[in-house]
Amino acid sequence: MSSAVLLKPEPAPIVACTISRDVANFDLLIEDMEAELGESWGDLSFEDAAIFLTQPEAETLEFVAIAVNSEDEHDLARISGIITTAKEKGVRVILIAEEVSPIALHQLLRLGADDFVPYPLPEGALHEAIERLAQAEVLPAAPEMPAHDEPSHATAADADFKATGGKDGTVLPVHGLAGGTGATTFAVNLAWELATIEKKGGPRVCLLDFDFQYGSVSTYLDLPRREAVFELLQDTAHMDAESFSHALLTFNDRLFVLTAPADMLPLDIVTSEDINRIIDMARANFDFVIIDMPSTVVQWTEAVLSQAHIYFAMLELDMRSAQNALRMIRALKTEGLPAEKLRYVLNRAPKFTDLTGKSRVRRLAESLDIAIELQLADGGKQITQANDHGLPLAETAAKALLRKEIQKLARSLYDLNRAAESGRG
């Protein structure tokens, strides 16, 4: 007679841990960890983590989520030690930060945290961070590749960039006053039209993506995001022509691009002094410097506005754009900043035959007491397709009305710049 033996299932191995001063301060993190890992995760205090990571039991860990807030800034040395130990043991680190100063966050990221997620956690943010870690396991980071191994139209700028200085480039920031107003599309295509305005001997153009969180210039030009960008941003005080050129990529050997960093960073990770140094370096070596700005106004927006020759403000024919434009104008006037530098660009403007739409545009301008100097056509699906394919409109929809309008603006800016140079000469 056989007897059945009841086997007690072994508990699932712990594959992740949260590490914090008090995990109760991060209730959303607890919920997301349970949703992602069930019972296969644990929680450690800072004291316990330093010990546990050195034990054999830690070998099953795939990652740790280190959660910090402003009260932990006095304890950075211990937190830094935990990150360093985890990295030495081959354990990946997700940094969860709530109201941590840019300097503290900077220090923790430099130690090698693999991902950063702000707290309160955005919907699905932890899931996406874990997925990125998994993809990195499948495709381990390779050494930085030579230019011919990058996308066919992307090359490292070092070989082509000659930081001779001696220029005084025209600075043209582009700022979307509301989400989806087409600021990046406008900035990318304006930069490309200027870079290719002459078949030979045209202006040198640099495109800077200053949206450190959602910057998509690299997507629109199908360029890789390089670690060198983050290295440049974190130490602009020691930036020279060599480090600046190393952070740049070229698109089709004509346009120089500083992409947004590979990871999402706080917009205030740089100061006005940092921004001024980058713009000064670009101005000294390029004829035109196009800047794709974040839609958020931050402390260093003033630095960009002060350096700008023309500051393009993108809006649409809707209430949100009107209200945001009004807020922007009030803010600049209150602070005594040069609001007169703003040039308003209406994207997806009414067609020529749309008299009702034309009337709405006029009323919008009158109510805000502004002049809408440039109206761009609605490019429709052609624009989305061009952006998704990582190519400027000139390469995919050369006859599109939007492309022709941007090309005409580029020609006007180029001619004005040449006239100004002749006048100085």
C-alpha positions in Angstrom: 0.0 0.0 0.0 1.5 3.3 -1.1 1.2 6.3 1.0 0.9 9.8 -0.3 3.5 12.2 0.9 2.4 15.8 1.2 5.2 18.1 0.0 5.1 21.6 1.3 5.9 23.9 -1.6 9.1 25.9 -1.2 8.6 29.6 -0.9 9.3 31.6 -4.0 12.8 33.0 -4.1 13.1 36.7 -3.3 14.1 38.4 -6.6 13.8 42.0 -5.5 13.8 44.2 -2.4 12.7 47.7 -1.5 15.2 49.6 0.6 14.2 52.7 2.5 14.2 54.4 5.8 10.5 53.5 6.2 8.7 51.8 3.4 5.4 53.0 4.9 6.2 56.4 3.4 6.0 54.9 0.0 2.6 53.1 -0.1 2.3 53.4 -3.8 5.6 51.5 -4.2 4.3 48.7 -2.0 1.2 48.3 -4.2 3.2 48.3 -7.4 5.8 45.8 -6.1 3.0 43.5 -5.1 1.3 43.9 -8.4 4.6 43.1 -10.3 6.2 40.4 -8.1 3.5 39.0 -5.8 5.3 37.5 -2.8 8.7 37.4 -4.5 10.0 40.6 -2.9 11.1 41.8 0.5 11.7 45.0 2.3 14.9 46.2 4.0 15.8 49.2 6.0 19.0 51.0 5.2 20.7 49.3 8.2 19.6 45.8 7.1 20.4 46.4 3.4 24.0 47.1 4.1 24.3 43.7 5.8 22.0 41.6 3.6 23.7 42.6 0.3 26.9 40.9 1.5 25.1 37.6 2.4 24.8 34.6 0.0 21.0 35.0 0.2 21.4 38.2 -1.9 22.6 36.2 -4.9 19.0 35.6 -6.0 18.2 39.3 -6.2 17.6 40.8 -9.7 17.1 44.3 -8.5 16.6 46.6 -5.6 14.3 49.7 -5.4 15.9 52.3 -3.2 13.3 54.8 -2.1 14.4 58.1 -0.7 12.8 61.5 0.1 14.0 64.9 1.3 14.5 63.6 4.9 17.1 61.1 3.7 19.5 63.7 2.2 21.5 63.8 5.5 22.1 60.1 5.0 23.5 60.2 1.5 26.8 58.5 2.5 25.1 55.4 3.7 22.7 55.3 0.7 25.6 55.7 -1.6 27.3 52.8 0.0 24.3 50.6 -0.5 24.2 51.5 -4.2 27.9 50.8 -4.6 27.6 47.4 -2.8 24.6 46.4 -4.9 26.5 47.3 -8.1 29.5 45.3 -7.0 27.2 42.2 -6.4 25.7 42.6 -9.9 22.3 43.7 -8.5 20.5 46.4 -10.5 19.3 49.5 -8.8 16.1 51.5 -9.4 16.1 54.8 -7.6 12.7 56.1 -6.3 13.0 59.7 -5.3 10.5 62.1 -3.8 11.4 65.8 -3.4 15.1 65.2 -3.4 17.4 68.1 -4.3 19.0 68.0 -7.8 22.5 67.8 -6.2 21.6 64.8 -4.1 19.8 63.1 -7.0 22.8 63.8 -9.2 25.2 62.2 -6.7 23.1 59.0 -6.4 22.6 58.7 -10.2 26.4 59.1 -10.7 27.0 56.0 -8.5 25.4 53.8 -11.1 21.7 53.6 -10.5 20.3 51.8 -13.5 16.9 53.6 -13.6 15.2 56.5 -11.9 11.5 56.9 -11.2 9.9 59.9 -9.4 7.6 59.5 -6.5 4.5 59.5 -6.3 4.9 56.8 -9.0 3.3 57.6 -12.3 0.9 55.0 -13.6 2.9 52.0 -14.9 6.3 53.7 -14.2 7.7 50.9 -12.1 6.5 48.3 -14.5 8.3 50.1 -17.4 11.5 50.5 -15.3 11.5 46.7 -14.5 11.0 46.0 -18.2 13.9 48.2 -19.1 16.1 46.3 -16.7 14.9 43.0 -18.2 15.8 44.2 -21.7 19.2 45.3 -20.5 19.8 41.8 -19.2 18.9 40.4 -22.7 20.8 43.0 -24.5 23.7 44.0 -22.2 25.2 47.4 -22.8 27.9 47.2 -25.4 30.9 49.5 -25.4 30.3 52.7 -27.3 30.4 51.8 -30.9 32.2 53.6 -33.7 30.3 55.8 -36.0 29.7 53.2 -38.7 27.8 50.9 -36.2 25.3 53.6 -35.3 22.2 54.3 -37.5 23.2 54.9 -41.1 22.6 58.7 -40.9 24.0 59.2 -37.4 27.7 59.7 -36.8 29.7 60.7 -33.8 30.5 64.4 -34.2 34.1 64.2 -33.0 35.6 63.7 -36.4 33.6 66.4 -38.1 33.3 68.9 -35.3 36.1 71.5 -35.3 35.8 73.8 -32.3 37.5 76.7 -33.9 35.4 79.2 -32.1 35.3 82.7 -33.5 31.6 82.5 -34.4 28.6 84.3 -32.7 25.7 82.0 -33.5 22.1 83.1 -33.7 20.1 81.4 -30.8 16.6 80.3 -31.7 14.7 78.5 -28.9 11.4 76.8 -29.6 8.9 76.5 -26.7 5.6 74.7 -26.9 3.0 76.6 -24.8 0.9 73.5 -24.5 1.5 69.8 -25.1 1.3 68.6 -28.7 1.7 72.0 -30.3 4.4 70.6 -32.6 7.4 72.4 -31.0 9.9 69.5 -31.6 8.7 68.9 -35.1 9.2 72.6 -35.9 12.6 72.8 -34.2 13.9 69.7 -36.0 12.7 70.7 -39.4 13.8 74.3 -39.0 17.3 73.1 -38.0 17.5 70.8 -41.0 16.3 73.4 -43.5 19.0 75.8 -42.2 21.7 73.1 -42.3 20.8 72.3 -45.9 19.9 75.7 -47.2 23.1 75.8 -49.4 24.4 72.8 -51.2 28.0 73.7 -50.2 29.4 76.1 -47.7 26.1 76.6 -45.8 25.8 77.6 -42.2 26.9 75.4 -39.4 23.8 74.4 -37.4 23.5 72.9 -33.9 20.2 71.5 -32.4 20.1 71.2 -28.6 17.4 69.2 -26.9 16.9 70.7 -23.5 13.8 68.7 -22.6 15.7 66.3 -20.3 12.6 64.3 -19.5 10.6 63.7 -22.7 13.0 65.1 -25.3 12.2 63.4 -28.6 14.7 65.1 -31.0 16.6 61.8 -31.1 13.4 59.9 -32.0 12.5 62.3 -34.8 16.0 62.0 -36.3 16.5 58.3 -35.3 19.7 59.1 -33.3 21.0 57.0 -30.4 21.0 58.6 -26.9 24.5 58.7 -25.6 25.9 58.5 -22.0 28.2 61.4 -23.0 25.3 63.8 -22.8 24.6 63.0 -19.1 28.4 63.3 -18.4 28.4 66.7 -20.1 25.4 68.0 -18.1 26.7 66.9 -14.8 30.0 68.8 -15.1 29.7 71.8 -17.4 32.2 73.7 -15.3 35.0 71.5 -16.8 33.4 71.4 -20.3 35.8 72.1 -23.2 35.5 71.8 -26.9 36.5 68.2 -26.9 33.9 67.0 -24.3 31.2 69.1 -26.1 32.0 67.6 -29.4 32.0 64.1 -27.9 28.4 64.6 -26.7 27.2 65.6 -30.2 26.0 63.4 -33.0 25.6 64.4 -36.7 22.6 63.7 -38.8 23.5 63.0 -42.5 26.8 64.8 -42.0 25.0 68.2 -42.0 23.3 68.8 -38.7 25.0 68.6 -35.3 22.7 67.4 -32.5 22.9 67.3 -28.7 20.1 64.7 -27.8 18.3 64.5 -24.5 19.9 62.1 -22.0 19.1 58.4 -22.2 17.3 58.5 -18.8 14.6 60.8 -17.5 16.2 63.5 -15.4 14.8 66.4 -13.3 14.7 69.6 -15.4 16.5 71.4 -12.6 19.5 69.0 -12.7 21.2 71.9 -14.4 21.5 75.5 -13.4 21.4 78.7 -15.4 25.2 78.7 -15.3 25.2 75.2 -16.8 22.8 76.2 -19.6 24.7 79.4 -20.3 28.0 77.5 -20.7 26.4 75.0 -23.2 24.8 77.8 -25.2 28.1 79.8 -25.2 30.0 76.8 -26.5 27.5 76.2 -29.2 27.3 79.9 -30.2 31.1 80.1 -30.5 31.2 77.2 -33.0 27.9 77.4 -35.0 26.1 79.9 -37.1 22.7 78.8 -35.8 21.8 77.2 -32.5 18.2 75.8 -32.4 17.0 74.8 -28.9 14.0 72.5 -28.3 12.7 73.7 -24.9 10.5 71.8 -22.4 7.0 73.1 -22.2 7.6 73.7 -18.5 9.1 77.0 -17.4 12.0 76.3 -15.1 14.6 78.4 -13.3 17.0 78.3 -16.3 14.4 79.3 -18.9 15.4 82.9 -18.1 19.0 82.1 -19.2 17.8 80.7 -22.5 15.5 83.7 -23.1 18.3 86.1 -22.3 20.6 84.5 -24.9 17.9 84.1 -27.5 17.7 86.3 -30.6 14.2 85.1 -31.3 12.2 82.9 -29.0 9.5 81.0 -30.9 6.4 80.3 -28.8 4.2 77.5 -30.4 0.5 77.5 -29.8 -2.7 76.2 -31.3 -6.2 77.7 -31.9 -7.6 76.5 -28.6 -8.4 77.7 -25.1 -5.5 75.9 -23.4 -2.9 77.6 -25.6 -4.6 81.0 -25.1 -4.5 80.6 -21.3 -1.0 79.3 -21.2 0.2 82.1 -23.5 -1.4 84.6 -21.2 0.3 83.0 -18.2 3.6 83.1 -20.0 3.3 86.8 -20.9 2.3 87.8 -17.3 5.2 85.8 -15.8 7.7 87.4 -18.1 6.4 90.9 -17.5 6.2 90.4 -13.8 9.9 89.3 -13.7 10.9 92.1 -16.0 12.1 89.7 -18.7 12.2 90.5 -22.4 8.8 89.3 -23.5 9.3 91.2 -26.8 11.6 88.4 -27.9 8.7 86.0 -28.2 7.5 85.3 -31.7 4.2 83.4 -31.8 3.8 80.5 -34.2 0.3 79.1 -34.7 0.4 75.4 -35.6 -2.4 73.7 -37.5 -3.7 77.0 -38.6 -7.0 77.3 -40.5 -6.8 77.0 -44.3 -6.9 80.0 -46.5 -10.6 79.5 -47.3 -11.7 79.0 -43.7 -13.0 82.5 -43.0 -14.4 81.5 -39.6 -11.1 80.1 -38.6 -9.3 83.2 -39.8 -11.7 85.3 -37.6 -10.9 83.1 -34.6 -7.2 83.6 -35.1 -7.7 87.4 -35.2 -9.7 87.4 -32.0 -7.1 85.2 -30.3 -4.3 87.7 -31.2 -6.4 90.7 -30.1 -7.4 89.1 -26.8 -3.8 88.3 -25.9 -2.5 91.6 -27.4 0.1 89.7 -29.5 1.0 89.4 -33.1 0.8 85.9 -34.6 3.6 86.2 -37.1 3.7 82.7 -38.5 0.9 80.3 -39.2 1.7 76.7 -40.1 -0.5 74.4 -42.0 -1.8 71.1 -40.5 0.5 68.5 -42.0 -1.7 65.6 -41.0 -0.5 62.0 -41.2 2.5 62.9 -43.3 4.1 64.7 -40.2 3.4 61.7 -37.9 4.9 59.3 -40.5 8.0 61.4 -41.0 8.6 61.6 -37.2 8.0 57.9 -36.8 10.5 57.1 -39.5 13.1 59.4 -38.0 13.5 61.7 -41.0 12.9 65.5 -41.6 10.0 66.5 -43.8 12.4 67.4 -46.6 13.3 63.7 -46.9 9.8 62.2 -46.7 7.3 64.9 -47.7 9.3 67.6 -49.6 6.1 69.0 -51.2 4.1 69.3 -48.0 2.8 72.8 -47.3 4.2 72.7 -43.8 7.7 71.9 -45.0 7.5 74.7 -47.6 6.5 77.2 -44.8 9.4 76.1 -42.6 11.8 76.2 -45.6 10.6 79.8 -46.3 11.2 80.8 -42.7 14.7 79.2 -42.8 15.6 81.2 -45.9 14.4 84.4 -44.3 16.5 83.8 -41.1 19.5 82.8 -43.2 19.3 86.0 -45.3 18.8 88.2 -42.3 21.9 86.5 -40.6 24.0 87.1 -43.7 22.9 90.7 -43.9 23.8 91.2 -40.3 27.2 89.7 -40.8 27.8 91.9 -43.8 26.8 94.9 -41.8 29.3 94.0 -39.0 31.9 93.4 -41.6 
